[in-house]
Amino acid sequence: MTSTEEMKEVVSHQEGFFDGVRGAKTYYQCWLPEGDPKSVLLVVHGLAEHSGRYMHVVNYFVPLGYAIYALDHLGHGKSEGTRVLVNQFEDLTDPLKTYFDMVRVWQPSKSIILVGHSLGGLIGSRHLLDHQANYAGAILSGPLVRPSNCPSPFLLGLLKIVAAVAPKLGVRQLESDVMSTDPKEVEGYVLDPLVHPGKVTAGISAAMFNAMKFVTSHANEITLPLLIVQGGADATVEPEGAQLLYDKVGSTDKAIKIYEGYYHEVFNEPKARRDKVFQDIQNWLELLL
């Protein structure tokens, strides 16, 4: 993997804001290789985190010639909005479409591959149901299809009521120690000031469950080339959810890789382990492109 000093020679980092949902400023950033990019990876981050947590992806793929673009969702990272709160799931998918259109202007001739992690995998899947023709393929990491400790139908009904009357109410605390088997990555997650440390709101929780139901019901309509990577010891989402999505999608060109013993953030596992994931992704991309 390329050192920080070497990265300074081959990477151009750019950042900015665009007007997102209800005028909220939405933060974006990109990392560009030296010379003409071979392709674009559009990264969609997970719940309560932000786009800056994907530097291992940047450090591996930009030296290989890929341009990486990413945004912070509404209420996440450097974007405006009440933390981890949305009114409806479109508050997450609409800015992604706006950002895609911007990236297409900046990179008019390059193929674009969506890379979605966790909630980003759910956002990406819902987005693909309307816009998959815009992409050469998609990579989903630990996609949020079936969360751990999924609530009963009764509790889901109660959640919808709470979301309607008190959307800002915190309903679930994310556990940091199940994100990675690397203690340093867990520490970095806990100390990151842009990671939301509080409970997940009822508003975004209800929106996510509605989206999960929609995506699993319409997954057969996803037909573009697809790779799913999943930690086998994931305690944040059920690994069976990744398999369920894989089985349901209508893609004829699809693959799933389940990494035994890996936790939720397969991109943030110890170096040798995450490099295995990145090598599998690199091989898939080379076949795709």
Secondary structure, DSSP 8 states (H G I E B T S, - for coil): ---HHHHHHH-EEEEEEEE-GGG-EEEEEEEE-SSS-SEEEEEE--TT--GGG-HHHHHHHTTTTEEEEEE--TTSTTS-SSTT--SSTHHHHHHHHHHHHHHHHHSTTS-EEEEEETHHHHHHHHHHHHHGGG-SEEEEES-SSSBTT---HHHHHHHHHHHHH-TT-EEE---GGGS-S-HHHHHHHHH-TTS--S-EEHHHHHHHHHHHHHHHHHGGG--S-EEEEEETT-SSB-HHHHHHHHHH---SSEEEEEETT--S-GGGS-HHHHHHHHHHHHHHHHHH-
